[in-house]
Amino acid sequence: MDSQSNKSNRHLQAGSRHAASPSVIVIGAGFSGIAAARALHDASFQVIVLESRDRIGGRVRTDYSLGFPVDLGASWLHGVCNENPLAPLIGRLGLPLYRTSEDNSVLYDHDLESYALFDMEGKKVSQELVSKTDVIRQDHSEDMSMQRAISIVLERRPDLRLEGLAQKVLQWYICRMEGWFAADADTISLKNWDQEQLLPGGHGLMVRGYLPVINTLAKGLDIRLSLRVTEIFRHHNGVKVTVEDGSTFVADAAVVTVPLGVLKSNCIKFEPRLPAWKEEAINGLGVGLENKIVMHFETVFWPNVEFLGVVADTSYGCSYFLNLHKATEHSVLAYMPAGQLARDLEKMSDEAAANFAFMQLKRILPNASPPIQYLVSRWGSDENSLGSYSYDIVGTPHDLFEKLRTPVDNLFFAGEATSMDYTGAVHGAYYTGLMAAENCRMRVLERYGELDLFQPVMCEEVPVSVPLLISRM
């Protein structure tokens, strides 16, 4: 991986028919950007990746400061199956997966027997009550929030109304739904909340983190770190990209993979301005927030389940902890706030946020010992992400994801927010990177007059030769 070079070497010149190869600038070194760069590099394009952070990975961040890998961003392979476009790579690398679910339901995205639910007084909730409680959805002609839809159903069906502990368990299920979308139920679209495709095989936690995967994809690529793009100028036969220090890069085309939150912030100027339909897609999609407060303890003092849940009168008051000891054998719990709670916790210091999470844990386990180390993610206030991942907000069509992916002249777009089917997932980001690379390759070679229609497309993956390593302790 090349480090940042001096200004005189920072120009990837526009291609011509006599150039050694066509050229592309990839903006963003997350999974979609690295996937696009890898594919174009392997197709003999000149490729430079510009990344604003001092590391690759984007919203994939594997931290080793505790002495072992912990993913502070994306950490699951959603769909543990060979149909998942990332499965061949993970299989070939021999990276272990810990299966935390056998099914793919949004609300039951982990096995019920792997839960331990408690009320605020530390009393355990019976499994029989949990299995009988579910979020209710009815079809409506107009779109509305999930919260409003649930309220309407309960108003019309008095027999479905819940009281006492059962109502609190219902709020916990709403809390889990909010965690899935990283958004509050009063903003999630009723019509579009289940439009994503869920691959078979359940959910597998990346035991050693996602960093080995993206490091493998990035090997040998020309990646320039700590270069924040401020302007993208396009013309009929090329692009010019300007970074914060005034340096410019010129190429035949660009692949834009920055997060949706960054696009919404307008910190990158597009010249000429993006068409109205593209701006509509950027403005119309929601960006959710989910963080992790990872607590490392001296010893394990909690039940041997995958999730510890706390029920409360409102979804805001509910919480859950991922038991990483089950998968990694390290004495670690990860508190995972989403939506408004995540935003409120980002206003606190790391110490205060970690103490808040620990006090939630002490509500259900009064004898809990304090953590010896902790990590706190802040995806909402991170200027390089400005949120966790995208979702459908009330009143907007689901095809905005497709509009966000659609190229504009010689600008191509990728990232989880450009995936119609796998929104918010690492494999969605990865696959859109491959699609953008293939669209870019064909468009540029068509202009050069060198397009070979019989050349295999880059999106086709080699069949997995090594089975996925899946455990269930």
Solvent accessible surface area in square Angstrom, and as a share of the most:
residue,aa,sasa,rsa
1,M,114,0.51
2,D,80,0.42
3,S,90,0.58
4,Q,81,0.36
5,S,34,0.22
6,N,93,0.48
7,K,118,0.50
8,S,92,0.59
9,N,93,0.47
10,R,12,0.04
11,H,83,0.37
12,L,17,0.08
13,Q,116,0.52
14,A,46,0.36
15,G,18,0.18
16,S,59,0.38
17,R,160,0.58
18,H,179,0.80
19,A,39,0.30
20,A,107,0.83
21,S,21,0.13
22,P,11,0.07
23,S,0,0.00
24,V,0,0.00
25,I,0,0.00
26,V,0,0.00
27,I,4,0.02
28,G,10,0.09
29,A,0,0.00
30,G,15,0.15
31,F,8,0.04
32,S,5,0.03
33,G,0,0.00
34,I,0,0.00
35,A,1,0.00
36,A,0,0.00
37,A,0,0.00
38,R,47,0.17
39,A,11,0.08
40,L,0,0.00
41,H,76,0.34
42,D,95,0.49
43,A,24,0.18
44,S,81,0.52
45,F,10,0.04
46,Q,66,0.29
47,V,14,0.08
48,I,6,0.03
49,V,0,0.00
50,L,2,0.01
51,E,9,0.04
52,S,32,0.20
53,R,20,0.07
54,D,112,0.58
55,R,61,0.22
56,I,14,0.07
57,G,1,0.01
58,G,11,0.10
59,R,47,0.17
60,V,8,0.04
61,R,90,0.33
62,T,13,0.07
63,D,18,0.09
64,Y,108,0.41
65,S,76,0.49
66,L,16,0.08
67,G,69,0.66
68,F,19,0.08
69,P,37,0.23
70,V,6,0.04
71,D,11,0.06
72,L,3,0.01
73,G,13,0.12
74,A,34,0.27
75,S,8,0.05
76,W,27,0.09
77,L,1,0.00
78,H,52,0.23
79,G,0,0.00
80,V,8,0.05
81,C,18,0.11
82,N,94,0.48
83,E,112,0.50
84,N,0,0.00
85,P,19,0.12
86,L,0,0.00
87,A,0,0.00
88,P,8,0.05
89,L,15,0.08
90,I,0,0.00
91,G,1,0.01
92,R,103,0.37
93,L,64,0.32
94,G,21,0.21
95,L,11,0.05
96,P,29,0.18
97,L,0,0.00
98,Y,2,0.01
99,R,41,0.15
100,T,1,0.01
101,S,0,0.00
102,E,102,0.46
103,D,62,0.32
104,N,25,0.13
105,S,46,0.30
106,V,12,0.07
107,L,13,0.07
108,Y,50,0.19
109,D,8,0.04
110,H,7,0.03
111,D,18,0.09
112,L,48,0.24
113,E,128,0.58
114,S,9,0.06
115,Y,4,0.02
116,A,0,0.00
117,L,1,0.01
118,F,15,0.06
119,D,16,0.08
120,M,54,0.24
121,E,124,0.56
122,G,22,0.21
123,K,137,0.58
124,K,124,0.53
125,V,3,0.02
126,S,66,0.43
127,Q,76,0.34
128,E,114,0.51
129,L,43,0.21
130,V,1,0.01
131,S,65,0.42
132,K,151,0.64
133,T,5,0.03
134,D,62,0.32
135,V,16,0.09
136,I,38,0.19
137,R,84,0.31
138,Q,67,0.30
139,D,132,0.68
140,H,31,0.14
141,S,103,0.67
142,E,96,0.43
143,D,34,0.17
144,M,19,0.08
145,S,14,0.09
146,M,1,0.01
147,Q,61,0.27
148,R,119,0.43
149,A,1,0.00
150,I,4,0.02
151,S,38,0.25
152,I,17,0.09
153,V,1,0.00
154,L,29,0.14
155,E,100,0.45
156,R,154,0.56
157,R,98,0.36
158,P,85,0.53
159,D,103,0.53
160,L,53,0.26
161,R,126,0.46
162,L,57,0.28
163,E,150,0.67
164,G,51,0.49
165,L,68,0.34
166,A,18,0.14
167,Q,51,0.23
168,K,56,0.24
169,V,0,0.00
170,L,1,0.01
171,Q,23,0.10
172,W,0,0.00
173,Y,1,0.00
174,I,1,0.00
175,C,14,0.09
176,R,11,0.04
177,M,0,0.00
178,E,17,0.07
179,G,4,0.04
180,W,40,0.14
181,F,19,0.08
182,A,0,0.00
183,A,4,0.03
184,D,30,0.15
185,A,0,0.00
186,D,87,0.45
187,T,51,0.30
188,I,1,0.00
189,S,0,0.00
190,L,3,0.01
191,K,91,0.39
192,N,19,0.10
193,W,31,0.11
194,D,62,0.32
195,Q,82,0.37
196,E,37,0.17
197,Q,99,0.44
198,L,65,0.33
199,L,20,0.10
200,P,74,0.46
201,G,25,0.24
202,G,0,0.00
203,H,2,0.01
204,G,0,0.00
205,L,8,0.04
206,M,7,0.03
207,V,29,0.17
208,R,124,0.45
209,G,3,0.02
210,Y,0,0.00
211,L,41,0.21
212,P,40,0.25
213,V,0,0.00
214,I,0,0.00
215,N,66,0.34
216,T,54,0.31
217,L,15,0.08
218,A,0,0.00
219,K,157,0.67
220,G,54,0.52
221,L,3,0.02
222,D,32,0.17
223,I,0,0.00
224,R,20,0.07
225,L,45,0.22
226,S,64,0.42
227,L,8,0.04
228,R,58,0.21
229,V,8,0.05
230,T,44,0.26
231,E,51,0.23
232,I,1,0.00
233,F,72,0.30
234,R,21,0.08
235,H,68,0.30
236,H,163,0.73
237,N,64,0.33
238,G,0,0.00
239,V,0,0.00
240,K,82,0.35
241,V,0,0.00
242,T,25,0.14
243,V,2,0.01
244,E,118,0.53
245,D,71,0.37
246,G,49,0.47
247,S,9,0.06
248,T,30,0.17
249,F,0,0.00
250,V,32,0.18
251,A,0,0.00
252,D,1,0.00
253,A,0,0.00
254,A,0,0.00
255,V,0,0.00
256,V,2,0.01
257,T,10,0.06
258,V,23,0.13
259,P,21,0.13
260,L,5,0.02
261,G,6,0.06
262,V,10,0.06
263,L,15,0.07
264,K,63,0.27
265,S,53,0.34
266,N,125,0.64
267,C,65,0.39
268,I,13,0.07
269,K,117,0.49
270,F,25,0.10
271,E,66,0.29
272,P,61,0.39
273,R,176,0.64
274,L,9,0.05
275,P,39,0.25
276,A,83,0.65
277,W,89,0.31
278,K,0,0.00
279,E,43,0.19
280,E,84,0.37
281,A,0,0.00
282,I,12,0.06
283,N,103,0.53
284,G,11,0.11
285,L,0,0.00
286,G,6,0.06
287,V,42,0.24
288,G,3,0.03
289,L,11,0.05
290,E,30,0.13
291,N,5,0.03
292,K,15,0.06
293,I,2,0.01
294,V,0,0.00
295,M,0,0.00
296,H,27,0.12
297,F,1,0.00
298,E,124,0.55
299,T,83,0.48
300,V,60,0.34
301,F,60,0.25
302,W,16,0.05
303,P,42,0.27
304,N,113,0.58
305,V,22,0.12
306,E,3,0.01
307,F,2,0.01
308,L,0,0.00
309,G,0,0.00
310,V,0,0.00
311,V,0,0.00
312,A,8,0.06
313,D,99,0.51
314,T,74,0.43
315,S,17,0.11
316,Y,107,0.41
317,G,21,0.20
318,C,1,0.01
319,S,4,0.03
320,Y,5,0.02
321,F,0,0.00
322,L,5,0.03
323,N,4,0.02
324,L,18,0.09
325,H,56,0.25
326,K,20,0.08
327,A,6,0.05
328,T,28,0.17
329,E,120,0.54
330,H,65,0.29
331,S,15,0.09
332,V,0,0.00
333,L,0,0.00
334,A,1,0.01
335,Y,0,0.00
336,M,11,0.05
337,P,5,0.03
338,A,17,0.13
339,G,0,0.00
340,Q,69,0.31
341,L,17,0.09
342,A,0,0.00
343,R,98,0.36
344,D,38,0.20
345,L,9,0.04
346,E,28,0.13
347,K,162,0.69
348,M,70,0.31
349,S,68,0.44
350,D,63,0.33
351,E,123,0.55
352,A,44,0.34
353,A,1,0.01
354,A,4,0.03
355,N,82,0.42
356,F,65,0.27
357,A,0,0.00
358,F,18,0.07
359,M,95,0.42
360,Q,15,0.07
361,L,0,0.00
362,K,63,0.27
363,R,113,0.41
364,I,5,0.02
365,L,29,0.14
366,P,90,0.56
367,N,148,0.76
368,A,7,0.05
369,S,44,0.28
370,P,91,0.57
371,P,29,0.18
372,I,91,0.46
373,Q,69,0.31
374,Y,84,0.32
375,L,28,0.14
376,V,24,0.14
377,S,2,0.02
378,R,65,0.24
379,W,13,0.05
380,G,23,0.22
381,S,72,0.46
382,D,37,0.19
383,E,104,0.46
384,N,27,0.14
385,S,1,0.01
386,L,59,0.30
387,G,5,0.04
388,S,12,0.08
389,Y,47,0.18
390,S,4,0.03
391,Y,20,0.07
392,D,13,0.07
393,I,48,0.24
394,V,55,0.32
395,G,60,0.57
396,T,25,0.15
397,P,69,0.43
398,H,27,0.12
399,D,63,0.33
400,L,2,0.01
401,F,1,0.00
402,E,61,0.27
403,K,63,0.27
404,L,2,0.01
405,R,47,0.17
406,T,50,0.29
407,P,29,0.18
408,V,10,0.06
409,D,86,0.45
410,N,7,0.04
411,L,0,0.00
412,F,1,0.00
413,F,4,0.02
414,A,4,0.03
415,G,6,0.06
416,E,10,0.04
417,A,6,0.04
418,T,5,0.03
419,S,7,0.05
420,M,63,0.28
421,D,54,0.28
422,Y,35,0.13
423,T,21,0.12
424,G,27,0.26
425,A,12,0.09
426,V,13,0.08
427,H,7,0.03
428,G,0,0.00
429,A,12,0.09
430,Y,8,0.03
431,Y,75,0.28
432,T,1,0.01
433,G,0,0.00
434,L,11,0.06
435,M,46,0.21
436,A,4,0.03
437,A,0,0.00
438,E,12,0.06
439,N,50,0.25
440,C,0,0.00
441,R,5,0.02
442,M,72,0.32
443,R,94,0.34
444,V,1,0.00
445,L,20,0.10
446,E,110,0.49
447,R,95,0.35
448,Y,12,0.05
449,G,62,0.59
450,E,86,0.39
451,L,50,0.25
452,D,69,0.36
453,L,136,0.68
454,F,189,0.79
455,Q,69,0.31
456,P,100,0.63
457,V,61,0.35
458,M,38,0.17
459,C,28,0.17
460,E,123,0.55
461,E,63,0.28
462,V,100,0.57
463,P,111,0.70
464,V,36,0.21
465,S,89,0.57
466,V,57,0.33
467,P,100,0.63
468,L,26,0.13
469,L,83,0.41
470,I,70,0.35
471,S,44,0.29
472,R,91,0.33
473,M,115,0.51
